[in-house]
Structure formats: structure tokens, C-alpha cells
Amino acid sequence: MRLTAAVLDAPDARELAAFYLRLLPGWRVWRDEDGPDWVHIRPPDGGTGLSFQTEPAYLPPVWPSRADRQRMMVHLDIEVDDLAAETARAIAEGARLAEFQPQAGVRVLLDPAGHPFCLYTGTSQ
């Protein structure tokens, strides 16, 4: 057995995949023949990737979690060399900075579909 990808639901799989392709330099589409509602991307080394599925009933999670709202079930941790520069680049590509930031050396952002993801430097995690 081998884990090939984590899947993120979204209102538009292709739009969310395009965001992560801009965010993750060198990543590429490795399979999109599963129809218009699926896109699979992988890193340059061919390791574990991300997949995106269009889900018409998708509700974005809230961050931080609240008992009465859609809760986050997974989030991505992305290591960066320069936290400030990569946070600015992620925002320029379409992410939003989350209001709640629980750690000084980590930035929680929300992708265009509302999934939280964290940017951190190797010394922060």
C-alpha cells in the first residue's frame, strides 16, 4: 500500500487545483482524466500529492473550530524558507490570512475554498 494523495473537496476542483499549482512551485497536474470534477497534482519528485474533487454541497470549515459550524477535518502544513515573503505570495495568489493566529512562527491561511493551511519555517514546527 502507498498513500498517493490527500483529497480536498471544493466548489470547483479545477479552480482550487490551479491555486495550489501556483502556491507550490514545480508541482504539476499528473492526472485529470477522471472527468471535470477531479484534478490530481504532485510534487516534482513524484511523491504524495493533492487531489481536488468538485463537491456542489461543499461548506467551508471555520477556523478556529466552533461546535455549531462546519469543522476543519484536515489541514496542510507547508514548510517555507521565508515566512513573511511566502505569506505575502500566498495572499497574492488568492489565500486569505486567518484572523486567529495561534503561534508566532506559523501563519494560518485559508485557500480560496476556505481550507486552512499553515506556512511555517523549519524552526517553527
Residue frames as a rotation matrix with the C-alpha (Angstrom) as fourth column:
MET 1
0.576 0.817 0.000 0.00
0.817 -0.576 0.000 0.00
0.000 0.000 -1.000 0.00
ARG 2
-0.658 -0.753 -0.001 1.12
0.752 -0.657 0.048 3.54
-0.037 0.031 0.999 -0.72
LEU 3
0.268 0.700 -0.662 -0.59
0.565 -0.671 -0.481 6.84
-0.781 -0.245 -0.575 0.10
THR 4
-0.284 -0.366 0.886 -0.78
0.956 -0.174 0.235 8.79
0.069 0.914 0.400 -3.17
ALA 5
-0.649 0.106 0.753 -2.77
0.112 -0.966 0.233 11.91
0.752 0.236 0.615 -2.23
ALA 6
-0.642 0.604 -0.472 -4.99
0.480 -0.163 -0.862 13.74
-0.598 -0.780 -0.185 0.21
VAL 7
-0.449 0.580 0.679 -8.28
0.756 -0.159 0.635 14.90
0.477 0.799 -0.367 -1.32
LEU 8
-0.814 0.248 -0.525 -9.78
0.147 -0.787 -0.600 18.35
-0.562 -0.565 0.604 -0.75
ASP 9
-0.017 0.881 0.473 -13.40
0.990 0.081 -0.115 18.99
-0.140 0.466 -0.874 -1.68
ALA 10
-0.796 -0.214 -0.566 -14.23
0.157 -0.976 0.148 22.33
-0.584 0.029 0.811 -3.25
PRO 11
0.294 0.910 -0.293 -16.98
-0.120 -0.268 -0.956 24.10
-0.948 0.316 0.031 -5.15
ASP 12
0.916 -0.100 -0.389 -14.67
-0.392 -0.019 -0.920 23.95
0.084 0.995 -0.057 -8.22
ALA 13
0.722 -0.649 0.239 -11.86
0.416 0.684 0.599 21.35
-0.552 -0.333 0.765 -8.24
ARG 14
0.333 -0.621 0.709 -10.04
0.881 -0.063 -0.469 22.93
0.336 0.781 0.526 -11.18
GLU 15
0.594 -0.066 0.802 -10.00
-0.116 -0.993 0.004 26.39
0.796 -0.096 -0.598 -9.59
LEU 16
0.877 -0.267 0.400 -8.63
-0.418 -0.010 0.908 25.08
-0.239 -0.964 -0.120 -6.30
ALA 17
0.596 -0.694 0.405 -6.03
0.700 0.696 0.161 22.91
-0.393 0.187 0.900 -8.07
ALA 18
0.427 -0.424 0.799 -4.88
0.565 -0.565 -0.602 25.97
0.706 0.708 -0.002 -10.03
PHE 19
0.793 -0.126 0.596 -4.35
-0.482 -0.728 0.488 27.85
0.372 -0.674 -0.638 -6.74
TYR 20
0.756 -0.513 0.406 -2.18
-0.118 0.504 0.856 25.08
-0.644 -0.695 0.321 -5.30
LEU 21
0.522 -0.598 0.609 -0.22
0.853 0.356 -0.381 24.79
0.011 0.718 0.696 -8.55
ARG 22
0.497 -0.332 0.801 0.62
0.050 -0.911 -0.409 28.50
0.866 0.244 -0.437 -8.20
LEU 23
0.799 -0.110 0.591 1.39
-0.593 -0.305 0.745 28.11
0.098 -0.946 -0.309 -4.49
LEU 24
0.569 -0.548 0.613 3.62
-0.060 0.716 0.695 25.04
-0.820 -0.432 0.375 -4.78
PRO 25
0.302 -0.498 -0.813 6.44
-0.911 -0.402 -0.092 25.72
-0.280 0.768 -0.575 -7.29
GLY 26
-0.693 -0.658 -0.294 7.27
-0.721 0.626 0.297 22.81
-0.012 0.418 -0.908 -9.56
TRP 27
-0.447 0.614 0.650 4.09
0.020 0.734 -0.679 20.86
-0.894 -0.291 -0.340 -8.83
ARG 28
-0.806 0.178 -0.565 2.20
-0.589 -0.145 0.795 19.67
0.059 0.973 0.222 -11.89
VAL 29
0.356 0.927 0.119 -1.05
-0.889 0.375 -0.261 18.01
-0.287 -0.012 0.958 -12.87
TRP 30
-0.744 -0.655 0.132 -0.41
-0.590 0.737 0.330 14.28
-0.314 0.168 -0.935 -13.02
ARG 31
-0.818 0.540 0.198 -3.89
0.574 0.746 0.337 13.02
0.034 0.389 -0.921 -13.75
ASP 32
-0.657 0.680 -0.325 -7.06
-0.435 -0.694 -0.574 14.75
-0.616 -0.236 0.752 -14.82
GLU 33
-0.791 0.352 -0.500 -8.77
-0.376 0.364 0.852 12.09
0.482 0.862 -0.156 -16.94
ASP 34
-0.817 0.498 -0.290 -11.25
0.568 0.609 -0.554 11.33
-0.099 -0.617 -0.781 -14.15
GLY 35
0.149 0.912 0.382 -13.65
0.930 -0.260 0.258 13.92
0.335 0.317 -0.887 -15.54
PRO 36
-0.029 -0.147 0.989 -14.18
0.202 -0.970 -0.138 17.62
0.979 0.196 0.058 -14.99
ASP 37
0.773 0.455 0.441 -14.81
-0.315 -0.328 0.891 17.23
0.550 -0.828 -0.111 -11.26
TRP 38
0.837 -0.546 -0.032 -11.35
0.354 0.496 0.793 15.79
-0.417 -0.675 0.609 -10.35
VAL 39
0.640 -0.766 0.060 -7.79
-0.361 -0.368 -0.857 17.06
0.678 0.527 -0.512 -10.58
HIS 40
0.859 -0.467 -0.211 -4.68
0.467 0.545 0.696 15.40
-0.210 -0.696 0.686 -9.16
ILE 41
0.687 -0.698 0.204 -1.37
-0.447 -0.626 -0.639 17.27
0.573 0.348 -0.742 -8.65
ARG 42
0.807 -0.498 -0.317 2.04
0.590 0.682 0.432 16.05
0.001 -0.536 0.844 -7.49
PRO 43
0.632 -0.679 -0.373 5.40
-0.335 -0.674 0.658 17.47
-0.699 -0.291 -0.654 -6.46
PRO 44
0.415 -0.524 -0.744 8.36
-0.898 -0.108 -0.426 17.34
0.143 0.845 -0.516 -8.85
ASP 45
-0.641 -0.733 0.228 9.80
-0.762 0.642 -0.083 14.26
-0.086 -0.227 -0.970 -7.12
GLY 46
-0.368 0.586 -0.722 6.57
-0.383 0.612 0.692 12.35
0.847 0.531 0.000 -7.76
GLY 47
-0.986 -0.053 -0.156 5.80
0.120 0.419 -0.900 11.88
0.113 -0.906 -0.407 -4.04
THR 48
-0.342 0.908 -0.243 2.44
0.890 0.231 -0.393 12.11
-0.300 -0.351 -0.887 -2.29
GLY 49
-0.849 0.046 0.527 0.23
0.292 -0.789 0.540 14.69
0.441 0.613 0.656 -3.95
LEU 50
-0.648 0.731 -0.213 -3.05
-0.173 -0.414 -0.893 16.51
-0.741 -0.542 0.395 -3.56
SER 51
-0.753 0.526 0.395 -6.32
0.603 0.312 0.734 15.75
0.263 0.791 -0.553 -5.29
PHE 52
-0.823 0.515 -0.242 -9.33
-0.360 -0.801 -0.479 18.01
-0.440 -0.307 0.844 -5.66
GLN 53
-0.687 0.687 0.236 -12.95
0.723 0.618 0.309 16.98
0.066 0.383 -0.921 -6.08
THR 54
-0.738 0.560 0.378 -15.82
-0.411 -0.816 0.407 19.27
0.536 0.145 0.832 -7.03
GLU 55
-0.672 0.571 -0.472 -18.49
0.740 0.544 -0.395 18.96
0.031 -0.615 -0.788 -4.37
PRO 56
-0.354 0.584 0.730 -21.63
0.272 -0.683 0.678 21.02
0.895 0.439 0.083 -5.10
ALA 57
0.719 0.689 -0.094 -22.77
0.254 -0.135 0.958 20.85
0.647 -0.712 -0.272 -1.45
TYR 58
-0.196 -0.912 -0.360 -19.33
0.791 0.070 -0.608 21.87
0.579 -0.404 0.708 -0.09
LEU 59
0.924 0.330 0.192 -19.34
0.135 -0.753 0.644 24.07
0.357 -0.570 -0.740 3.03
PRO 60
0.008 -0.983 0.184 -16.04
-0.070 -0.184 -0.980 25.70
0.997 -0.005 -0.071 4.03
PRO 61
0.188 -0.010 -0.982 -14.82
0.904 0.394 0.170 24.99
0.385 -0.919 0.083 7.54
VAL 62
0.845 0.024 0.535 -14.42
-0.156 -0.945 0.288 27.73
0.512 -0.326 -0.794 10.10
TRP 63
0.004 -0.882 -0.470 -11.11
0.789 0.292 -0.541 28.48
0.614 -0.369 0.697 11.79
PRO 64
-0.889 -0.414 0.194 -10.83
-0.456 0.773 -0.442 28.20
0.033 -0.481 -0.876 14.69
SER 65
-0.679 0.624 -0.386 -13.37
0.347 0.737 0.580 25.41
0.647 0.260 -0.717 15.07
ARG 66
-0.624 0.616 0.482 -16.79
-0.781 -0.470 -0.411 26.05
-0.027 -0.633 0.774 16.55
ALA 67
-0.791 0.311 0.527 -19.21
0.058 0.896 -0.440 23.37
-0.609 -0.317 -0.727 17.72
ASP 68
0.167 0.986 -0.020 -22.10
0.164 -0.048 -0.985 24.82
-0.972 0.162 -0.170 15.71
ARG 69
0.517 -0.060 -0.854 -20.27
-0.763 -0.486 -0.427 25.22
-0.389 0.872 -0.297 12.35
GLN 70
0.937 -0.244 -0.250 -18.57
0.015 0.743 -0.670 23.05
0.349 0.624 0.699 9.75
ARG 71
0.683 -0.713 0.157 -15.31
-0.295 -0.072 0.953 21.89
-0.668 -0.697 -0.259 11.36
MET 72
0.174 -0.765 -0.620 -11.94
-0.965 -0.008 -0.261 21.51
0.195 0.644 -0.739 9.74
MET 73
0.961 0.154 0.228 -11.16
-0.198 0.962 0.185 17.83
-0.191 -0.223 0.956 9.19
VAL 74
0.356 -0.901 0.250 -7.65
0.902 0.401 0.160 18.22
-0.244 0.169 0.955 7.82
HIS 75
0.916 -0.150 -0.372 -5.20
-0.240 -0.948 -0.207 21.00
-0.322 0.279 -0.905 7.11
LEU 76
0.687 -0.713 0.143 -1.94
0.541 0.371 -0.755 21.20
0.485 0.596 0.640 5.18
ASP 77
0.667 -0.627 -0.402 1.42
0.076 -0.480 0.874 22.14
-0.741 -0.614 -0.272 6.73
ILE 78
0.799 -0.402 0.446 3.78
0.479 -0.023 -0.878 23.72
0.363 0.915 0.174 4.21
GLU 79
0.347 -0.776 -0.526 7.39
0.651 -0.205 0.731 24.41
-0.676 -0.596 0.434 5.17
VAL 80
0.863 -0.090 0.498 8.89
0.327 -0.651 -0.685 27.62
0.386 0.754 -0.532 3.76
ASP 81
-0.129 -0.981 -0.142 12.26
0.909 -0.059 -0.414 29.35
0.397 -0.182 0.899 3.98
ASP 82
-0.978 -0.156 0.137 10.91
0.114 -0.956 -0.269 32.89
0.173 -0.247 0.953 4.44
LEU 83
-0.471 0.851 -0.235 7.63
0.822 0.326 -0.468 33.06
-0.321 -0.413 -0.852 6.36
ALA 84
-0.117 0.434 -0.893 6.85
0.037 -0.897 -0.441 36.72
-0.992 -0.085 0.088 5.63
ALA 85
-0.660 -0.206 -0.723 7.63
-0.657 -0.308 0.688 36.50
-0.364 0.929 0.068 1.91
GLU 86
-0.944 0.295 -0.148 5.72
0.168 0.817 0.551 33.27
0.284 0.496 -0.821 1.36
THR 87
-0.346 0.857 -0.382 2.74
0.689 -0.044 -0.723 34.53
-0.637 -0.514 -0.575 3.36
ALA 88
-0.186 0.227 -0.956 2.61
-0.394 -0.908 -0.138 37.60
-0.900 0.351 0.259 1.11
ARG 89
-0.843 -0.170 -0.511 2.95
-0.539 0.254 0.803 35.42
-0.007 0.952 -0.306 -2.01
ALA 90
-0.803 0.596 -0.006 0.17
0.594 0.799 -0.094 33.08
-0.051 -0.079 -0.996 -0.85
ILE 91
-0.101 0.771 -0.628 -2.11
0.371 -0.557 -0.743 36.07
-0.923 -0.309 -0.230 -0.30
ALA 92
-0.390 -0.111 -0.914 -1.21
-0.676 -0.640 0.366 37.46
-0.625 0.761 0.174 -3.74
GLU 93
-0.958 -0.010 -0.287 -2.18
-0.212 0.697 0.684 34.07
0.194 0.717 -0.670 -5.24
GLY 94
-0.231 0.970 -0.076 -5.62
-0.338 -0.007 0.941 34.12
0.913 0.243 0.329 -3.60
ALA 95
-0.266 0.106 -0.958 -5.25
0.785 0.601 -0.152 32.94
0.559 -0.792 -0.243 0.01
ARG 96
0.456 0.388 0.801 -6.60
-0.232 -0.817 0.528 34.89
0.859 -0.426 -0.283 2.99
LEU 97
-0.743 -0.668 0.035 -4.81
-0.138 0.102 -0.985 35.35
0.655 -0.737 -0.168 6.28
ALA 98
0.074 0.770 -0.634 -6.89
0.678 0.427 0.598 33.80
0.731 -0.474 -0.491 9.07
GLU 99
0.488 0.177 0.855 -7.89
-0.364 -0.849 0.384 36.17
0.793 -0.499 -0.350 11.86
PHE 100
0.872 -0.134 0.471 -6.78
-0.417 0.299 0.858 33.74
-0.256 -0.945 0.205 14.56
GLN 101
0.338 -0.861 -0.380 -3.03
-0.362 0.254 -0.897 33.02
0.869 0.441 -0.226 14.59
PRO 102
0.970 0.232 -0.076 -2.17
-0.031 0.427 0.904 30.55
0.242 -0.874 0.421 17.39
GLN 103
0.494 -0.862 -0.115 1.64
0.732 0.341 0.590 30.55
-0.469 -0.376 0.799 17.07
ALA 104
0.475 -0.375 -0.796 4.22
-0.274 -0.923 0.271 33.27
-0.836 0.090 -0.541 16.39
GLY 105
-0.511 -0.834 -0.207 6.27
-0.496 0.089 0.864 31.22
-0.702 0.544 -0.459 13.90
VAL 106
-0.687 0.397 0.608 3.32
0.652 0.706 0.276 29.83
-0.320 0.586 -0.744 11.94
ARG 107
-0.726 0.537 -0.430 0.88
-0.608 -0.793 0.036 31.59
-0.321 0.288 0.902 9.63
VAL 108
-0.441 0.703 0.558 -2.60
0.551 0.703 -0.450 30.12
-0.709 0.109 -0.697 9.22
LEU 109
-0.771 0.230 -0.594 -4.14
-0.570 -0.665 0.482 30.98
-0.284 0.711 0.643 5.87
LEU 110
0.086 0.845 0.528 -7.32
0.020 0.528 -0.849 29.97
-0.996 0.084 0.029 4.09
ASP 111
-0.847 -0.351 0.399 -7.24
0.367 0.157 0.917 28.81
-0.384 0.923 -0.005 0.49
PRO 112
-0.852 0.512 -0.110 -9.86
-0.476 -0.670 0.570 30.10
0.218 0.538 0.815 -1.99
ALA 113
-0.146 0.826 -0.544 -12.28
0.014 0.551 0.834 27.35
0.989 0.114 -0.092 -0.92
GLY 114
0.483 0.352 0.802 -11.76
-0.683 -0.422 0.596 28.13
0.549 -0.835 0.036 2.78
HIS 115
0.762 -0.291 -0.578 -9.50
0.456 0.875 0.161 25.19
0.459 -0.387 0.800 3.73
PRO 116
0.829 -0.544 0.128 -6.99
-0.484 -0.585 0.651 26.24
-0.279 -0.602 -0.748 6.43
PHE 117
0.664 -0.734 -0.142 -3.32
0.562 0.615 -0.553 25.63
0.494 0.287 0.821 5.70
CYS 118
0.864 -0.408 -0.294 -0.22
0.069 -0.484 0.872 26.56
-0.498 -0.774 -0.390 7.67
LEU 119
0.581 -0.802 0.142 3.04
0.073 -0.123 -0.990 28.04
0.811 0.585 -0.013 6.49
TYR 120
0.939 -0.334 0.078 5.99
-0.110 -0.077 0.991 27.57
-0.325 -0.939 -0.110 8.83
THR 121
0.290 -0.918 -0.270 9.78
-0.823 -0.095 -0.560 27.63
0.488 0.385 -0.783 8.80
GLY 122
0.158 -0.293 -0.943 11.80
0.062 0.956 -0.286 24.55
0.986 -0.013 0.169 9.70
THR 123
-0.846 -0.530 -0.056 12.49
0.119 -0.085 -0.989 26.03
0.519 -0.844 0.135 13.13
SER 124
-0.532 0.708 0.464 8.77
-0.806 -0.591 -0.022 26.62
0.259 -0.386 0.885 13.93
GLN 125
0.348 0.813 -0.467 7.24
-0.677 0.562 0.475 23.17
0.649 0.151 0.746 13.82
